[in-house]
Amino acid sequence: MNKNIGKYSNKFTSDNQPANRGRKPKLYTIAKKSYGITLDEFKEVVNYLWQLPKDEVKKIAEKDDTPI
């Protein structure tokens, strides 16, 4: 077994696994499962938000009924 495996000296084994295994889900996957939207609808929302000024996006994000 290699003792010099990096600065953290931590090797993943069957007993040593991270607490949150796997990748984080993509935002579209979360929106699709929660709200049943299509990819085209998701892209429209993202494009709309990209075009807004920063203060408008902050107003939307601070509302209580904003889902994400």
C-alpha positions, 0 to 999 in steps of 0.5 A: 500500500502506498503511504505517500498518497498526497498531502491529505493522507486519506485514501477512499476505501469501502470503510472510508467514504465521503458523507455526500457521495456522488455529484450534485444534481443539475438545476434543470434536473431539480426543476424538472422533478419539482415543477415538471418543466421542459428543457425549452421552458428552463432555457427560456427562464435562464435566458430571461434572467441573464438579460435582467439587471442585477437589482431586478434579479435580487428583487426576484430572489428575495421574494418568498414565492421564488422557488429556487 
